[in-house]
């Protein structure tokens, strides 16, 4: 029997939202934070918690390489579409 995931509750009492980091330091690593995290709110909530453990250096390099390849393919596809529309 699987254990249900526990949804963390932030400092203001709301369920924290699960997000995914795409930074170079933590690509693909999930974390929870309050929807009111940061300075943009009148009363910000500073709740933040990592959901996944830190990446190994090798996994970080592999993920960043894959993300770079995906970005290059997306850029090439955009250029191809622009060229195709140019000939219409």
Secondary structure as UniProt FT lines:
FT   TURN            11..12
FT   STRAND          17..20
FT   TURN            27..28
FT   STRAND          30..33
FT   TURN            35..36
FT   TURN            39..40
FT   TURN            42..43
FT   STRAND          48..50
FT   HELIX           57..86
//
